[in-house]
Each structure stands twice: as structure tokens, then as C-alpha cells.
Amino acid sequence: MGAIELRNKIMQLLNTDNISYLKEVFDFAEKNKLQHPDTFQELPTPIQELLLESAAQADRGELTPHDKVTEEVRKKYNLTK
């Protein structure tokens, strides 16, 4: 089962007005979140650094529009629309 399918099944389980059930699920999720740290921290340091630099570039507005990237890839690999 993939992540999307699993997420959808969880959402179906949460589609209820049973407040005690929802509180139990919330408490369970909060407890487990503390036991499983952010996956970013599990990435190798060079990858973390690249991601942080990418985010900083985006914050500075140093972005390449999707249309331009698509055009460059099409030219480079001789692709048609």
C-alpha cells in the first residue's frame, strides 16, 4: 500500500463526529510524532545543506520559471510538445 492510499484510508477513519475517538487518535499521533523525529534530520548532511540552500535561493527569488525549464529540456533532448 502506497502513502497516498494509506493517507486516504486514514482520512476515511477520521471522518467521524465521535470526539472521544478523535481525541484518542490525536493523542496517539502526538505521542508517535515525538518518538519519530523529523525525517529531514535523518537525511545525510550534504542533502540537508542542498535543501536549505535551495530554500534560501527561493526566498531570495532566485527561481527559474517552469516554462523556461521545460523549454530548455525540450531543446536539449529534441522533444516536441
WOURPE-V117126 format. One record per residue. N is the residue number from 1. RES is the residue in one small letter. BURIAL is 1 if it has 9 or more other C-alpha atoms within 8 Angstrom, else 0. Layout:
n->N res->RES burial->BURIAL
n->N res->RES burial->BURIAL
//
This chain:
n->1 res->m burial->0
n->2 res->g burial->0
n->3 res->a burial->0
n->4 res->i burial->0
n->5 res->e burial->0
n->6 res->l burial->1
n->7 res->r burial->0
n->8 res->n burial->0
n->9 res->k burial->0
n->10 res->i burial->0
n->11 res->m burial->0
n->12 res->q burial->0
n->13 res->l burial->0
n->14 res->l burial->0
n->15 res->n burial->0
n->16 res->t burial->0
n->17 res->d burial->0
n->18 res->n burial->0
n->19 res->i burial->0
n->20 res->s burial->0
n->21 res->y burial->0
n->22 res->l burial->1
n->23 res->k burial->0
n->24 res->e burial->0
n->25 res->v burial->0
n->26 res->f burial->0
n->27 res->d burial->0
n->28 res->f burial->0
n->29 res->a burial->0
n->30 res->e burial->0
n->31 res->k burial->0
n->32 res->n burial->0
n->33 res->k burial->0
n->34 res->l burial->0
n->35 res->q burial->0
n->36 res->h burial->0
n->37 res->p burial->0
n->38 res->d burial->0
n->39 res->t burial->0
n->40 res->f burial->0
n->41 res->q burial->0
n->42 res->e burial->0
n->43 res->l burial->0
n->44 res->p burial->0
n->45 res->t burial->0
n->46 res->p burial->0
n->47 res->i burial->0
n->48 res->q burial->1
n->49 res->e burial->0
n->50 res->l burial->0
n->51 res->l burial->0
n->52 res->l burial->0
n->53 res->e burial->0
n->54 res->s burial->0
n->55 res->a burial->0
n->56 res->a burial->0
n->57 res->q burial->1
n->58 res->a burial->1
n->59 res->d burial->0
n->60 res->r burial->0
n->61 res->g burial->0
n->62 res->e burial->0
n->63 res->l burial->0
n->64 res->t burial->0
n->65 res->p burial->0
n->66 res->h burial->0
n->67 res->d burial->0
n->68 res->k burial->0
n->69 res->v burial->1
n->70 res->t burial->0
n->71 res->e burial->0
n->72 res->e burial->0
n->73 res->v burial->1
n->74 res->r burial->1
n->75 res->k burial->0
n->76 res->k burial->0
n->77 res->y burial->0
n->78 res->n burial->0
n->79 res->l burial->0
n->80 res->t burial->0
n->81 res->k burial->0
//
